[in-house]
């Protein structure tokens, strides 16, 4: 069964998630935005074997530490979707703009597309392309664990911003209703910021998507 631990990193309190197979202890890190020493200390504390980096999208608080971590630990970079290439190219400018440590450009080992899967140990997660916040945003869904790692698509009580370059509000709403809701009301989602919630709770109470 898939297990996970969320570790907030960077000044933006971004929910970086360590996910692992409890049978093999093979692990992936989702969205290593920074504070790599904190992340690696948690990997060591949990006794995990870090095997890959998975990215939901390439904003600085989610992807800022990717190149350094991949180089340090010799890890493949999986994701996001090619639509976020311009955000990856702009990581040095993003880091300067938001006061982050200098971030390096990288080339993903593997781009992701809607319907792909990723695997860690004996756990397989489904990939859904959920554009709107960024054009190349993806989400990782574990049907067995009833968990979805949704980056900045959806929050408890909110949705992702769409006022960045190539953001699209209607596209984001379509991603939520057409690609997240079918995962089931009882699915717990881990957002890029803030507390966890369930899709069912957001369908009832989230002012942006209530009743959808």
Phi, psi and omega in degrees: 000145179287135173241160178206157175222129181264132182234105178294133180226160178070168179296344179270005181048054180279132182281088171284135182243131167268126179237139182210158175274123185286351177272327183250340187066013170291139188225154169237154175247126180262119174064066176282085185288337182166191181051053185298329178298322178294316181296316183290328175296323179290321175302315181293318181300323183275353179071034185267158175249104185286125186242339186197159170250128175246133182243131173281320178196177192247030169290153190303321184285348178256330188238001188299329181263005189298306185299316181294317180295318180299319181290314181301315189255002181056055185249143171288147176256116184251116180093175358279214174279150183304342178300342181263013180306318183293331176289322177296314179301326183269009182304317178301320178291320178300317183296320179293319183295322186256008176073028178270161170303151181308130181249141182264148171288148178219166173244119179303141174294325181212122171283157180244151177227162179301132179094352175292169171232155171233151184228141172224120187058234180259013180254131179246134177241146178270145180253129172240132175279119185232072182289166179138305173289310166227158183290338182251020183292134174235163181233143179251125185238124173257105180294322182294321181268353183054048179229145175226131178259105197252007179054229183254028176285313187220143176233167171294108179085006182205180175226169181293153175293147178234017182263009174275165177307133180063019169282155182207114187297312182295322178298321178295315178299320178296320178300317182293311187283327185267335186242334177268311185303321179298347176290344175113140181300331184273003178286128175274132178246145178255109182276171179289342179209145174084187187284161173290161174206186174242156178298323179298317179296319181291325178295333180273322194239344183287120187298338183276334186226015181301132175082006181270000000 
